[in-house]
């Protein structure tokens, strides 16, 4: 069979001679196929290069993010280390304070200690307070306006013996060492409690461990606490003079027996009340003690 072909006529530019070139169909188809294959190959190479370039860009971005996160992690780790060191120092300081003052982080004692140290008054105590407030005739004055002649605590609130002293002692509930911020004076329930100096009543109510309490402000940042009371006899902001009856002793709060807990504080810090009591007219012989004041 005779092969089909294309005739390509080429003319010379100088002498105009014509030349015929026979191009078979198969050769032309092969050239077109090769051209098409080359085009697809170039497109594939360009696509591969574009994908590689995109991956390299993403890799560089991820690497920059990793470096930034590593730097931030190191900064946070350094900050956490400093915080842990500060926390350890604070815990060590708190432990030293606990050992120095005999403080407890948890309330120790028998399971029914909540009943012994209740803060909410009973119905009878509430009615007694209501009757007292209904019948009371109290002249009030604004604080810090009266002239206090007897500003320094110098009177025994109750003329009786001391049961417990200021400072370190054995906790009657837990049996371990504890810090006692005042003195305990023996008194049966209902004994009148007298203020030890001129001042102004700043608080009448209940406090954790203290039970019913009356707090009196005196000049120069001095305060006196009268705790474990059965009922008060004064109201907040009331002016009182040394020797006035301000309450009646009892056994409220964290106690084992009726008595009066008496504290003297200067600018909020508890002081040994004995130096204020020892020169008082009510001073009585104190029992032998194994801890000095």
C-alpha positions in Angstrom: 0.0 0.0 0.0 1.3 3.3 -0.9 2.1 5.6 2.1 0.2 8.8 2.4 2.3 12.0 2.9 2.3 15.7 2.9 4.3 17.7 0.3 6.2 20.7 1.8 7.3 23.1 -1.0 10.4 25.2 -0.1 11.6 28.1 -2.4 15.1 29.3 -2.4 15.4 33.1 -1.7 18.1 33.8 -4.3 17.5 31.8 -7.5 13.9 30.9 -6.7 14.4 27.2 -7.2 11.6 25.2 -5.7 12.2 22.1 -3.6 9.6 19.6 -2.6 9.8 17.7 0.7 7.6 14.7 1.3 6.5 14.5 5.0 4.7 11.3 5.9 1.6 11.5 8.0 3.1 9.3 10.7 6.1 11.6 11.1 3.8 14.6 11.5 1.7 12.8 14.1 4.8 11.8 16.0 6.0 15.4 16.1 2.6 16.6 17.4 2.6 13.8 20.0 6.1 14.7 21.2 5.1 18.4 21.4 2.0 17.5 23.4 4.0 15.3 25.7 6.6 18.0 26.2 3.9 20.5 27.1 2.5 18.1 29.7 6.0 17.5 31.1 6.7 21.2 31.4 3.4 21.7 33.1 4.1 18.9 35.6 7.6 20.2 36.3 6.2 23.7 36.9 3.5 22.3 39.2 6.0 20.2 41.2 8.2 23.2 41.6 5.3 25.4 42.8 4.3 22.7 45.3 7.8 22.4 46.6 8.1 26.2 46.9 4.8 26.2 48.8 6.0 23.5 51.2 9.3 25.2 51.8 7.4 28.4 52.6 5.1 26.6 55.0 8.1 24.8 56.6 9.9 28.2 57.2 6.7 29.6 58.7 6.3 26.6 61.0 9.9 26.8 62.0 9.5 30.4 62.9 6.4 29.6 65.0 8.2 26.8 66.7 11.1 29.1 67.6 8.6 31.7 68.9 6.8 29.0 71.0 10.1 27.7 72.3 11.1 31.2 73.4 7.7 31.7 75.1 7.9 28.3 76.8 11.4 29.1 78.2 10.0 32.5 79.4 7.0 30.8 81.1 9.3 28.1 82.6 11.5 30.7 84.1 8.5 32.6 85.5 7.1 29.4 86.9 10.4 28.6 88.5 10.6 32.0 90.1 7.0 31.6 91.3 7.7 28.2 92.8 10.7 29.6 94.6 8.7 32.5 96.0 5.9 30.0 97.1 8.5 27.8 98.8 9.9 30.8 100.6 6.4 31.9 101.7 5.7 28.3 102.9 9.0 28.2 104.9 8.2 31.6 106.4 4.7 30.5 107.3 6.1 27.4 108.9 8.5 29.5 111.0 5.7 31.7 112.1 3.6 28.7 113.0 6.4 27.2 115.0 7.3 30.5 116.7 3.7 31.4 117.8 2.2 27.9 118.1 -0.5 28.6 115.5 -2.5 25.8 114.0 -3.5 25.5 110.3 -6.5 23.3 111.2 -8.8 23.3 114.2 -8.0 20.3 116.4 -10.1 18.7 119.0 -12.9 16.2 119.5 -15.5 15.6 116.8 -18.1 17.7 118.7 -15.9 20.8 118.9 -18.3 22.6 116.6 -21.0 22.3 119.3 -18.5 23.5 121.9 -17.5 26.5 119.9 -20.8 27.5 118.3 -21.1 31.0 116.8 -24.9 31.2 116.5 -26.7 32.1 119.7 -29.5 30.0 121.0 -33.1 31.2 121.1 -33.0 31.9 124.8 -29.8 34.0 124.3 -31.4 35.9 121.5 -34.5 36.6 123.6 -32.3 37.7 126.5 -30.5 40.1 124.1 -33.8 41.4 122.9 -35.1 42.0 126.4 -31.8 43.8 127.3 -32.0 46.1 124.2 -35.7 46.8 124.8 -35.2 47.9 128.4 -31.7 49.5 128.1 -31.3 53.2 128.7 -27.9 54.0 127.3 -26.5 57.4 126.5 -24.3 57.2 123.4 -21.6 59.6 122.3 -19.6 59.8 119.1 -16.2 58.0 119.4 -13.0 60.0 120.0 -14.9 63.0 121.4 -14.8 62.2 125.1 -11.9 63.0 127.4 -10.6 59.8 128.8 -9.2 60.2 132.3 -8.2 56.6 132.7 -6.9 55.7 129.3 -4.6 52.9 130.3 -6.0 49.5 131.3 -5.3 49.2 135.0 -8.1 47.2 136.5 -9.0 43.5 136.8 -12.2 42.9 134.8 -13.1 40.3 137.4 -11.6 39.9 140.9 -10.6 36.3 140.7 -7.7 33.9 140.1 -6.0 33.3 136.8 -6.7 29.9 135.1 -4.4 30.3 132.1 -1.6 32.6 131.3 -0.4 34.6 128.2 1.9 32.9 125.8 2.7 29.2 125.1 0.5 26.6 126.7 -1.0 23.2 126.1 -4.3 23.4 124.1 -7.1 21.9 126.2 -8.7 20.3 123.2 -5.9 19.0 121.1 -3.3 18.5 123.9 -0.6 20.1 121.7 1.3 23.3 122.1 -0.6 26.5 121.3 -0.2 30.3 121.7 -2.6 31.9 124.1 -3.2 35.6 123.2 -4.6 36.6 126.6 -5.4 35.4 130.1 -8.3 33.3 131.5 -9.8 34.5 134.7 -12.0 32.1 136.7 -15.6 33.2 137.0 -18.9 31.4 137.4 -21.6 32.2 134.8 -23.3 35.5 135.3 -20.4 37.3 137.1 -20.3 41.0 136.2 -17.4 42.0 133.9 -16.0 45.5 134.3 -14.1 47.5 131.7 -10.5 48.1 132.7 -10.1 51.6 131.2 -12.1 54.4 129.7 -13.1 53.9 126.1 -15.7 53.3 123.4 -17.4 50.0 122.7 -16.4 49.0 119.1 -17.9 45.5 118.8 -20.5 43.4 120.6 -21.3 40.0 119.1 -19.7 36.6 118.5 -16.4 35.6 117.1 -14.9 32.2 116.2 -13.4 30.6 119.3 -14.2 33.6 121.5 -18.0 33.0 121.6 -19.8 36.1 122.8 -17.3 39.0 123.0 -17.1 42.7 123.8 -14.3 44.8 122.3 -13.5 48.3 123.7 -11.3 50.8 122.0 -9.0 53.0 124.2 -6.7 55.9 123.3 -3.3 55.3 121.6 -4.4 52.2 119.6 -5.2 50.1 122.7 -8.0 47.6 122.6 -9.4 45.2 125.3 -11.2 41.9 124.6 -13.7 40.3 127.0 -14.7 36.9 125.7 -16.8 33.8 126.5 -19.5 36.0 127.8 -23.1 34.9 128.7 -24.6 38.2 127.6 -23.4 41.8 127.0 -24.5 44.9 128.9 -23.4 47.5 126.4 -24.0 48.5 122.8 -21.6 49.4 120.0 -20.3 53.1 120.0 -21.3 53.4 123.7 -18.9 55.3 125.9 -17.7 53.5 129.0 -15.7 54.4 132.1 -13.2 52.3 134.0 -15.1 50.0 136.3 -18.4 50.1 134.4 -20.2 46.7 134.0 -20.0 45.9 130.3 -21.1 42.2 130.3 -21.6 39.0 132.3 -19.2 36.0 132.2 -20.2 32.7 130.7 -19.0 29.7 128.8 -19.7 30.5 125.1 -17.2 29.7 122.4 -14.3 27.3 122.6 -14.2 26.6 126.4 -14.2 23.7 128.8 -15.4 25.6 131.8 -17.0 29.0 132.5 -14.4 31.8 132.7 -13.5 35.2 131.2 -10.9 35.5 128.5 -9.2 38.9 128.7 -6.9 40.4 126.1 -5.0 43.6 125.6 -4.0 44.6 122.1 -1.9 47.5 120.9 -2.4 48.4 117.2 -3.9 45.0 116.7 -1.1 42.9 118.2 -1.8 41.0 121.4 0.2 42.1 124.5 0.7 40.4 127.8 -2.2 41.6 130.0 -0.3 40.8 133.2 1.8 44.0 133.1 -1.5 45.9 133.2 -3.0 43.7 135.9 -0.1 43.4 138.3 -0.4 46.9 139.7 -4.2 46.9 139.8 -6.1 47.2 143.1 -7.7 43.9 142.3 -4.5 42.0 142.1 -4.7 38.7 143.9 -2.1 36.0 144.6 -1.6 33.9 141.5 -0.9 30.2 141.5 2.5 28.8 140.7 3.1 28.5 137.0 5.6 26.8 134.9 5.8 29.5 132.1 7.1 33.0 133.0 5.4 36.2 131.7 
